[in-house]
Amino acid sequence: MAVIVPAAPTIGEIARRLGVAVHRVEYVIRTRNLRPAARAGNIRVFSETDVAYVASEVRRIDADRERTAL
């Protein structure tokens, strides 16, 4: 029987899923003090809850930017 191990997304994977630049994901992680769920060597991996939080923060930042541009 095969064991299914859930993939833990890296910063690059989170950016790809959200369709945003890596530096935007890094900004949210750094400014909101998100800690990785684990590390694989030097690679930080995050939980799906963290991915959802980053997505909501990116949307909020975009909405704020649109409001102030008007």
KEBABA-272871 format. One line per 5 residues: number of its first residue (from 1); their letters; for each residue x, y, z of N, C-alpha, C. Coordinates in steps of 0.2 Angstrom, whole numbers, plus 5000, padded with zeros to 4 digits. Layout:
<sites>
NUM) a) X/Y/Z/X/Y/Z/X/Y/Z | ... $
</sites>
This chain:
<sites>
1) maviv) 5004/4994/5000/5000/5000/5000/5004/5006/5000 | 5003/5011/4996/5007/5017/4995/5005/5022/5000 | 5009/5025/5003/5008/5031/5008/5008/5037/5005 | 5002/5041/5005/5002/5048/5002/5004/5053/5007 | 5009/5056/5005/5012/5062/5010/5010/5068/5007 $
6) paapt) 5006/5072/5010/5004/5079/5008/5010/5083/5006 | 5010/5087/5001/5015/5091/4999/5015/5098/5003 | 5020/5100/5006/5020/5106/5010/5023/5111/5005 | 5019/5116/5004/5022/5121/4999/5027/5126/5001 | 5032/5127/4996/5037/5132/4998/5035/5139/4996 $
11) igeia) 5039/5144/4997/5037/5151/4995/5036/5151/4987 | 5040/5148/4983/5039/5148/4976/5033/5145/4974 | 5031/5139/4977/5025/5136/4976/5019/5140/4978 | 5019/5143/4983/5014/5148/4985/5013/5153/4980 | 5018/5156/4978/5018/5162/4973/5015/5159/4967 $
16) rrlgv) 5017/5153/4965/5014/5150/4958/5006/5149/4959 | 5004/5146/4965/4997/5145/4966/4993/5151/4966 | 4996/5157/4969/4992/5163/4969/4993/5167/4963 | 4998/5166/4959/4999/5170/4953/5002/5176/4954 | 5006/5177/4959/5010/5183/4961/5017/5182/4961 $
21) avhrv) 5021/5187/4961/5028/5187/4962/5030/5184/4969 | 5036/5181/4968/5039/5178/4975/5040/5183/4980 | 5042/5189/4978/5044/5194/4983/5037/5197/4986 | 5032/5196/4983/5025/5198/4987/5024/5193/4992 | 5025/5186/4991/5024/5181/4996/5029/5182/5002 $
26) eyvir) 5035/5184/5000/5041/5185/5005/5039/5191/5009 | 5036/5196/5006/5034/5202/5010/5029/5200/5015 | 5024/5197/5013/5018/5195/5018/5021/5190/5024 | 5025/5186/5022/5028/5181/5027/5033/5185/5032 | 5037/5189/5029/5041/5193/5034/5037/5198/5038 $
31) trnlr) 5033/5202/5035/5029/5207/5039/5024/5205/5044 | 5021/5199/5042/5016/5196/5047/5019/5191/5052 | 5026/5190/5051/5030/5185/5056/5027/5178/5055 | 5026/5176/5049/5024/5169/5048/5030/5164/5049 | 5029/5159/5053/5035/5154/5054/5033/5148/5050 $
36) paara) 5038/5145/5046/5037/5139/5042/5035/5134/5047 | 5031/5129/5044/5028/5123/5047/5034/5118/5048 | 5039/5119/5044/5045/5114/5044/5050/5117/5039 | 5056/5114/5040/5061/5115/5035/5064/5109/5032 | 5065/5109/5026/5068/5104/5022/5075/5106/5020 $
41) gnirv) 5080/5106/5024/5087/5109/5023/5086/5116/5024 | 5087/5120/5019/5087/5128/5019/5080/5130/5017 | 5076/5125/5014/5069/5127/5011/5064/5127/5017 | 5060/5133/5017/5055/5133/5021/5049/5131/5018 | 5045/5127/5022/5039/5124/5019/5033/5127/5024 $
46) fsetd) 5027/5128/5021/5022/5131/5025/5016/5126/5025 | 5011/5127/5029/5005/5124/5030/5000/5127/5025 | 4995/5123/5023/4989/5125/5019/4986/5131/5022 | 4985/5131/5029/4982/5137/5033/4986/5143/5031 | 4993/5142/5031/4997/5148/5030/4996/5151/5023 $
51) vayva) 4995/5146/5018/4994/5148/5011/4988/5152/5010 | 4982/5150/5014/4976/5153/5014/4977/5160/5017 | 4981/5161/5022/4982/5167/5025/4986/5172/5021 | 4991/5169/5017/4995/5174/5013/4990/5176/5007 | 4986/5171/5005/4982/5173/4999/4977/5179/5001 $
56) sevrr) 4974/5178/5007/4970/5184/5010/4973/5190/5011 | 4980/5190/5013/4983/5196/5014/4985/5199/5008 | 4987/5195/5003/4989/5198/4996/4982/5202/4993 | 4976/5198/4994/4970/5201/4991/4969/5208/4995 | 4970/5208/5002/4969/5214/5006/4973/5220/5003 $
61) idadr) 4980/5218/5002/4985/5223/5000/4982/5226/4993 | 4980/5222/4989/4978/5224/4982/4972/5228/4983 | 4967/5227/4987/4961/5231/4988/4963/5237/4991 | 4968/5238/4996/4970/5244/4999/4973/5248/4993 | 4977/5245/4989/4981/5249/4984/4976/5252/4979 $
66) ertal) 4971/5248/4977/4966/5251/4973/4962/5257/4976 | 4960/5256/4982/4956/5261/4985/4961/5268/4986 | 4967/5267/4987/4971/5273/4988/4973/5276/4981 | 4972/5272/4976/4974/5275/4969/4969/5279/4966 | 4963/5278/4969/4957/5282/4966/4957/5289/4969 $
</sites>
